[in-house]
Amino acid sequence: MALNCQHHVQWVRPIPGGLHQCILCQKVVGRGDVYPKLEDLPEEFRRRWDAHEARAEGAAATPPKAPGGDAR
């Protein structure tokens, strides 16, 4: 018998890569998966969520550095 996890925001933690993970079921969750909906939460919570996602997007856009430092 499978149980459905509601992914309450108090059970969700930021993980590397700009993702969020439910600590109860261990699944990676997105904005639409959490309860209560992000739109119903305080602005500060939404800003932290957005900032975590933005860090990952910024890191993905940055080209990786060449091994060994400066290439001359």
Buried (B, 14 or more C-beta within 10 A) or exposed (E): EEEEBBBEBEBBEBEEEBBBBBEBEEEEBEEEBBBEEBEEEEEEEBEEBEEBBEBBEEEEEEEEEEEEEEEE
